[in-house]
Amino acid sequence: QQQVKQSPQSLIVQKGGIPIINCAYENTAFDYFPWYQQFPGKGPALLIAIRPDVSEKKEGRFTISFNKSAKQFSLHIMDSQPGDSATYFCAATGWETSGSRLTFGEGTQLTVNP
Amino acid sequence: DGGITQSPKYLFRKEGQNVTLSCEQNLNHDAMYWYRQDPGQGLRLIYYSQIVNDFQKGDIAEGYSVSREKKESFPLTVTSAQKNPTAFYLCASSKQIPGGPSYEQYFGPGTRLTVT
């Protein structure tokens, strides 16, 4: 019940395309869903996060879509650029079941070709 | 500059030796975490600490030990009992806010440990 399943494992798009990364969870007590971006050899950086009381959140070119009934959330990157090439991780947590612990998906390696 | 520092960036050890990885934060965050990352894989939680002098095991604590004597510091020792210690180790921290948890975790730059 603590798992977060992320897909696809890897993704290649052309510059300007809109890559979409999907995550699914089982634990209905989860109430915080962040996305992290990681470049090779660096620590992950918090990109954007959503709570289940909203269905969508945008920050710049990054959008999270959240479907509470389906227990799924996804990251969309608008007008993708080669500099967006990185590994993206979704995560989830809920105070009642996890405290402050995050459960991470396995990651998606995104390549944006020029 | 506020942030999380991990040192060293690269660490090499012989099999059978214990090694301690440093993690320091000046963000005044209450909670700190250690994760392990293997190539092409996600992040797995080793240990975490929500307050000074208290810590809990994560999902893969065997072969590791930690201490939390100061709010700013959360060192991780990789012991000789850890069967496959070569990995990228990441430290993170988060701030507890009044009335509820803060889930925003911020990561350090990581330490790549190679054991031969």
Interface residues (C-beta under 8 A of the other chain):
Chain A: Q6 Y32 P34 Y36 G41 K42 G43 P44 A45 L46 A49 F89 T93 W95 G99 S100 R101 L102 F104 G105 E106 G107 Q109
Chain B: I4 Q6 A31 Y33 G40 Q41 G42 L43 R44 L45 Y48 Q50 G58 L90 A92 S94 Q96 G100 P101 S102 Y103 E104 Q105 Y106 F107 G108 P109 G110 R112
